[in-house]
Amino acid sequence: MQATYSFPEIKSLVRSLDNSSINILKELIEEEKDFFSLPELRAINRFIQIKNRQIVGNEVKFDYLLSFN
């Protein structure tokens, strides 16, 4: 048995996900963590953390823009 997504696939996939999709990916990674090395798991968690910060930043910018209307 092998992981659903390889490390390079996850790396490219994270860029296009939204908040709910990120949560699903986190659950999938948690279930399949035995298929990844420790450095890969750290990198994946970092990718997800950065993406979450980007989503929050975009929401703040969007709310700021809406406040002028």
Contacts in CASP RR format, 6 or more apart in sequence:
PFRMAT RR
TARGET T0000
AUTHOR 0000-0000-0000
METHOD contacts of the structure
MODEL  1
MQATYSFPEIKSLVRSLDNSSINILKELIEEEKDFFSLPELRAINRFIQI
KNRQIVGNEVKFDYLLSFN
2 35 0 8 1.000
3 32 0 8 1.000
3 35 0 8 1.000
3 36 0 8 1.000
4 28 0 8 1.000
4 32 0 8 1.000
5 13 0 8 1.000
5 28 0 8 1.000
7 36 0 8 1.000
7 40 0 8 1.000
7 43 0 8 1.000
7 44 0 8 1.000
10 25 0 8 1.000
10 29 0 8 1.000
10 44 0 8 1.000
10 47 0 8 1.000
11 43 0 8 1.000
11 44 0 8 1.000
11 47 0 8 1.000
13 25 0 8 1.000
14 22 0 8 1.000
14 25 0 8 1.000
14 44 0 8 1.000
14 47 0 8 1.000
14 48 0 8 1.000
14 51 0 8 1.000
15 51 0 8 1.000
17 25 0 8 1.000
17 51 0 8 1.000
18 55 0 8 1.000
19 52 0 8 1.000
19 55 0 8 1.000
22 48 0 8 1.000
22 51 0 8 1.000
22 52 0 8 1.000
22 55 0 8 1.000
25 48 0 8 1.000
26 48 0 8 1.000
29 36 0 8 1.000
29 41 0 8 1.000
29 44 0 8 1.000
33 41 0 8 1.000
36 44 0 8 1.000
END
